[in-house]
Amino acid sequence: MAVKKARYAKHNPEATNLMQLKHGESGILDRLDLPEDDARRLMELGFLPGHAITPGHSAPGGDPRVFRVDGSEVALRRDTARRLILRQGTAAKV
């Protein structure tokens, strides 16, 4: 299953995570660096490798933050969003 591959994938220190996307940018999800149960739940919500993700608004203080993926808006905590890794060089203005 893709979740297991992502869990053991080699970490790229230059990779961008969701929290590093600025308003108006989008990125392509590369992997979910989360425990299998958490990764599976997010995948059910549309956070699948290869899908484009765009940041939305955030609550006061910045946590949680809303992300748009696959036609839905999902609020994620900072700690979770930092563990969703984007493909290198895919952050682009929308």
Backbone as a printed PyTorch tensor [residue, N CA C, xyz], in Angstrom:
tensor([[[  0.8490,  -1.1820,   0.0000],
         [  0.0000,   0.0000,   0.0000],
         [  0.8910,   1.2410,   0.0000]],

        [[  0.4340,   2.3100,  -0.6220],
         [  1.2080,   3.5410,  -0.7690],
         [  1.5640,   4.1530,   0.5780]],

        [[  0.7310,   3.9350,   1.5740],
         [  0.9980,   4.5120,   2.8970],
         [  2.3040,   3.9670,   3.4530]],

        [[  2.5350,   2.6750,   3.3120],
         [  3.7590,   2.0790,   3.8390],
         [  4.9790,   2.6030,   3.0980]],

        [[  4.8740,   2.7760,   1.7950],
         [  5.9870,   3.3340,   1.0360],
         [  6.3040,   4.7380,   1.5210]],

        [[  5.2730,   5.5380,   1.7490],
         [  5.4830,   6.9170,   2.1960],
         [  6.1240,   6.9420,   3.5800]],

        [[  5.7540,   6.0090,   4.4090],
         [  6.2770,   5.9870,   5.7640],
         [  7.7860,   5.7470,   5.7640]],

        [[  8.2770,   4.9300,   4.8460],
         [  9.6870,   4.6010,   4.8150],
         [ 10.4590,   5.3640,   3.7340]],

        [[  9.8100,   6.3320,   3.1120],
         [ 10.4720,   7.0950,   2.0550],
         [ 11.6280,   7.8980,   2.6250]],

        [[ 12.6420,   8.0850,   1.8080],
         [ 13.8040,   8.8720,   2.2130],
         [ 13.3840,  10.3300,   2.3730]],

        [[ 13.7690,  10.9470,   3.4650],
         [ 13.3800,  12.3270,   3.7390],
         [ 14.2370,  13.2870,   2.9280]],

        [[ 13.6060,  14.2130,   2.2650],
         [ 14.2920,  15.2450,   1.4960],
         [ 14.2360,  16.5360,   2.2940]],

        [[ 15.3690,  17.0320,   2.8380],
         [ 15.3500,  18.2210,   3.6820],
         [ 14.9040,  19.4840,   2.9600]],

        [[ 14.9190,  19.4790,   1.6190],
         [ 14.4950,  20.6580,   0.8700],
         [ 13.0190,  20.6170,   0.5050]],

        [[ 12.3470,  19.5170,   0.7860],
         [ 10.9360,  19.3900,   0.4200],
         [ 10.0940,  20.3900,   1.1880]],

        [[  9.0370,  20.8190,   0.5700],
         [  8.1150,  21.7740,   1.1520],
         [  6.9480,  21.0210,   1.7710]],

        [[  6.4630,  21.4980,   2.9030],
         [  5.2670,  20.8960,   3.4860],
         [  4.0980,  21.8670,   3.3310]],

        [[  2.9090,  21.4360,   3.6920],
         [  1.7200,  22.2640,   3.5040],
         [  1.7810,  23.5910,   4.2430]],

        [[  2.3940,  23.6200,   5.4140],
         [  2.4510,  24.8670,   6.1880],
         [  3.3060,  25.9330,   5.5090]],

        [[  4.1620,  25.5330,   4.5930],
         [  5.0210,  26.4910,   3.9140],
         [  4.3660,  27.1060,   2.6800]],

        [[  3.1890,  26.6040,   2.2910],
         [  2.4650,  27.2120,   1.1830],
         [  1.8480,  28.5230,   1.6440]],

        [[  1.9810,  29.5350,   0.8220],
         [  1.3920,  30.8350,   1.1220],
         [  0.0240,  30.9240,   0.4470]],

        [[ -0.7950,  31.8470,   0.9320],
         [ -2.1190,  32.0550,   0.3500],
         [ -1.9680,  32.3610,  -1.1390]],

        [[ -2.7190,  31.6790,  -1.9720],
         [ -2.6480,  31.8840,  -3.4130],
         [ -1.6850,  30.9500,  -4.1270]],

        [[ -0.9720,  30.0950,  -3.3900],
         [ -0.0790,  29.1070,  -4.0040],
         [ -0.7620,  27.7440,  -3.9560]],

        [[ -0.2610,  26.8360,  -4.7590],
         [ -0.7230,  25.4490,  -4.6720],
         [  0.4890,  24.5420,  -4.8130]],

        [[  0.3420,  23.3200,  -4.3780],
         [  1.4200,  22.3460,  -4.4780],
         [  0.8450,  20.9630,  -4.7170]],

        [[  1.6780,  20.0650,  -5.2090],
         [  1.2770,  18.6820,  -5.4730],
         [  1.7850,  17.8130,  -4.3300]],

        [[  0.8780,  17.0720,  -3.7190],
         [  1.2350,  16.2110,  -2.5920],
         [  2.1320,  15.0670,  -3.0550]],

        [[  3.2410,  14.8890,  -2.3570],
         [  4.1820,  13.8070,  -2.6590],
         [  3.9650,  12.6160,  -1.7350]],

        [[  3.8680,  12.8770,  -0.4330],
         [  3.7050,  11.7770,   0.5190],
         [  3.1240,  12.2740,   1.8360]],

        [[  2.5750,  11.3520,   2.5960],
         [  2.0320,  11.6250,   3.9200],
         [  2.9580,  10.9720,   4.9240]],

        [[  3.6580,  11.7450,   5.6940],
         [  4.6170,  11.2450,   6.6700],
         [  3.9140,  11.1260,   8.0300]],

        [[  2.9210,  10.2390,   8.0760],
         [  2.0580,  10.0740,   9.2440],
         [  1.8930,   8.5940,   9.5680]],

        [[  1.4370,   8.2890,  10.7890],
         [  1.0960,   6.8930,  11.0960],
         [  0.0300,   6.4000,  10.1120]],

        [[  0.0240,   5.1140,   9.8560],
         [ -0.8410,   4.5320,   8.8270],
         [ -2.3190,   4.8850,   9.0030]],

        [[ -2.8460,   4.8290,  10.2180],
         [ -4.2690,   5.1360,  10.4430],
         [ -4.5800,   6.5900,  10.1000]],

        [[ -3.7120,   7.5130,  10.5150],
         [ -3.9180,   8.9370,  10.2180],
         [ -3.8120,   9.2010,   8.7180]],

        [[ -2.8190,   8.5910,   8.0830],
         [ -2.6380,   8.7680,   6.6400],
         [ -3.8420,   8.2280,   5.8760]],

        [[ -4.3460,   7.0880,   6.2730],
         [ -5.4990,   6.5000,   5.5960],
         [ -6.7120,   7.4210,   5.6900]],

        [[ -6.9320,   7.9930,   6.8560],
         [ -8.0880,   8.8890,   7.0390],
         [ -7.9620,  10.1180,   6.1450]],

        [[ -6.7760,  10.7070,   6.0910],
         [ -6.5840,  11.8720,   5.2280],
         [ -6.7190,  11.4990,   3.7540]],

        [[ -6.2830,  10.3100,   3.3900],
         [ -6.4370,   9.8610,   2.0090],
         [ -7.9170,   9.7090,   1.6570]],

        [[ -8.7160,   9.2650,   2.6090],
         [-10.1570,   9.1620,   2.3940],
         [-10.7780,  10.5400,   2.1550]],

        [[-10.1740,  11.5800,   2.7210],
         [-10.6620,  12.9520,   2.5590],
         [-10.1320,  13.6210,   1.2910]],

        [[ -9.2690,  12.9200,   0.5350],
         [ -8.7750,  13.4620,  -0.7220],
         [ -7.3050,  13.8190,  -0.7450]],

        [[ -6.5970,  13.6760,   0.3640],
         [ -5.1680,  13.9790,   0.4080],
         [ -4.3820,  12.7940,  -0.1420]],

        [[ -4.3820,  12.6720,  -1.4590],
         [ -3.7180,  11.5670,  -2.1390],
         [ -2.4910,  12.0750,  -2.8710]],

        [[ -1.3960,  11.3180,  -2.8510],
         [ -0.2180,  11.7230,  -3.6130],
         [ -0.5870,  11.9980,  -5.0680]],

        [[ -0.0790,  13.1130,  -5.5850],
         [ -0.3640,  13.5170,  -6.9570],
         [ -1.4760,  14.5380,  -7.0750]],

        [[ -2.2240,  14.7830,  -6.0080],
         [ -3.3090,  15.7500,  -6.0490],
         [ -2.8120,  17.1390,  -5.6650]],

        [[ -3.4070,  18.1620,  -6.2830],
         [ -3.0600,  19.5540,  -5.9830],
         [ -3.7550,  19.9910,  -4.6960]],

        [[ -3.0270,  20.7610,  -3.8800],
         [ -3.5470,  21.2750,  -2.6180],
         [ -3.3090,  22.7730,  -2.5810]],

        [[ -4.3330,  23.5150,  -2.1400],
         [ -4.2560,  24.9640,  -2.0290],
         [ -4.6250,  25.3660,  -0.6090]],

        [[ -3.8340,  26.2290,   0.0270],
         [ -4.1990,  26.6770,   1.3710],
         [ -5.3430,  27.6830,   1.3180]],

        [[ -6.1660,  27.6390,   2.3320],
         [ -7.2580,  28.5890,   2.4560],
         [ -7.0290,  29.4530,   3.6790]],

        [[ -8.1000,  29.7770,   4.3380],
         [ -8.0240,  30.6240,   5.5260],
         [ -7.5850,  29.8210,   6.7400]],

        [[ -7.2100,  30.5440,   7.7860],
         [ -6.8470,  29.8720,   9.0380],
         [ -7.5780,  30.5490,  10.1830]],

        [[ -7.6870,  29.8250,  11.2630],
         [ -8.3120,  30.3620,  12.4670],
         [ -7.3850,  31.4100,  13.0830]],

        [[ -7.9040,  32.2470,  13.9600],
         [ -7.0250,  33.2010,  14.6410],
         [ -5.8750,  32.4570,  15.3180]],

        [[ -4.6680,  32.9340,  15.1360],
         [ -3.4980,  32.2550,  15.6750],
         [ -2.9200,  31.2550,  14.6900]],

        [[ -3.6150,  30.9980,  13.5730],
         [ -3.0880,  30.1360,  12.5220],
         [ -3.3310,  28.6470,  12.6790]],

        [[ -4.0720,  28.2280,  13.6870],
         [ -4.2690,  26.7950,  13.9030],
         [ -5.7180,  26.5310,  14.2750]],

        [[ -6.4910,  25.7690,  13.5480],
         [ -6.1350,  25.0160,  12.3490],
         [ -6.1690,  25.8910,  11.1050]],

        [[ -5.7130,  25.3100,  10.0070],
         [ -5.6940,  25.9960,   8.7170],
         [ -6.4930,  25.1540,   7.7270]],

        [[ -7.2250,  25.8300,   6.8600],
         [ -8.0550,  25.1410,   5.8740],
         [ -7.2580,  24.9390,   4.5940]],

        [[ -7.3770,  23.7470,   4.0170],
         [ -6.7400,  23.4230,   2.7420],
         [ -7.8060,  22.9100,   1.7920]],

        [[ -7.6900,  23.2980,   0.5310],
         [ -8.6080,  22.8310,  -0.5100],
         [ -7.9450,  21.7000,  -1.2830]],

        [[ -8.6490,  20.5790,  -1.3570],
         [ -8.1360,  19.4210,  -2.0930],
         [ -9.3150,  18.6520,  -2.6680]],

        [[ -9.2120,  18.3030,  -3.9250],
         [-10.2120,  17.4550,  -4.5780],
         [-11.6290,  18.0030,  -4.4160]],

        [[-11.7900,  19.3320,  -4.5040],
         [-13.1080,  19.9530,  -4.4290],
         [-13.6610,  20.1330,  -3.0270]],

        [[-12.8990,  19.7970,  -2.0150],
         [-13.3520,  19.9330,  -0.6280],
         [-12.4260,  20.8520,   0.1460]],

        [[-12.9210,  21.3570,   1.2600],
         [-12.0980,  22.1310,   2.1800],
         [-11.9840,  21.3530,   3.4800]],

        [[-10.7440,  21.1740,   3.9410],
         [-10.4770,  20.3810,   5.1400],
         [ -9.5690,  21.1820,   6.0580]],

        [[ -9.9190,  21.2670,   7.3330],
         [ -9.0970,  21.9650,   8.3160],
         [ -8.1120,  20.9760,   8.9330]],

        [[ -6.8430,  21.3550,   8.9430],
         [ -5.7970,  20.5190,   9.5330],
         [ -5.0280,  21.3120,  10.5710]],

        [[ -4.6020,  20.6440,  11.6110],
         [ -3.7230,  21.2690,  12.5970],
         [ -2.3450,  21.4630,  11.9950]],

        [[ -1.6120,  22.4260,  12.5230],
         [ -0.2580,  22.7150,  12.0370],
         [  0.6320,  21.4810,  12.0270]],

        [[  0.6280,  20.7480,  13.1300],
         [  1.5030,  19.5700,  13.2430],
         [  1.2080,  18.5410,  12.1570]],

        [[ -0.0640,  18.3650,  11.8300],
         [ -0.4300,  17.4250,  10.7740],
         [ -0.0210,  17.9670,   9.4110]],

        [[ -0.3050,  19.2390,   9.1510],
         [  0.0160,  19.8550,   7.8520],
         [  1.5180,  19.8270,   7.5740]],

        [[  2.3320,  19.9370,   8.5990],
         [  3.7900,  19.8890,   8.4130],
         [  4.2720,  18.5130,   7.9630]],

        [[  3.4690,  17.5000,   8.1940],
         [  3.8820,  16.1320,   7.8520],
         [  3.3280,  15.6690,   6.5070]],

        [[  2.6730,  16.5770,   5.7820],
         [  2.2300,  16.3010,   4.4200],
         [  3.2210,  16.9900,   3.4970]],

        [[  4.0250,  16.1950,   2.8160],
         [  5.1640,  16.6820,   2.0420],
         [  4.7780,  16.8690,   0.5790]],

        [[  5.1740,  18.0240,   0.0250],
         [  4.8810,  18.3520,  -1.3680],
         [  6.0340,  17.9540,  -2.2640]],

        [[  5.7350,  17.7450,  -3.5400],
         [  6.7790,  17.4670,  -4.5220],
         [  7.6690,  18.6850,  -4.6590]],

        [[  8.9380,  18.4310,  -4.8470],
         [  9.9270,  19.4920,  -4.9870],
         [  9.5900,  20.3820,  -6.1860]],

        [[  9.5580,  21.6740,  -5.9520],
         [  9.3650,  22.6340,  -7.0380],
         [  7.9510,  22.7150,  -7.5680]],

        [[  6.9400,  22.2670,  -6.8040],
         [  5.5810,  22.3100,  -7.3310],
         [  4.7610,  23.4700,  -6.7930]],

        [[  5.3020,  24.2340,  -5.8490],
         [  4.5310,  25.3760,  -5.3290],
         [  4.3980,  26.4040,  -6.4420]],

        [[  3.1670,  26.7610,  -6.7540],
         [  2.9360,  27.7140,  -7.8430],
         [  1.7640,  28.6040,  -7.4730]],

        [[  1.7500,  29.8000,  -8.0270],
         [  0.6430,  30.7260,  -7.8140],
         [ -0.5960,  30.2040,  -8.5090]],

        [[ -1.7530,  30.3960,  -7.8450],
         [ -3.0240,  29.9720,  -8.4330],
         [ -3.6820,  31.1510,  -9.0670]]])
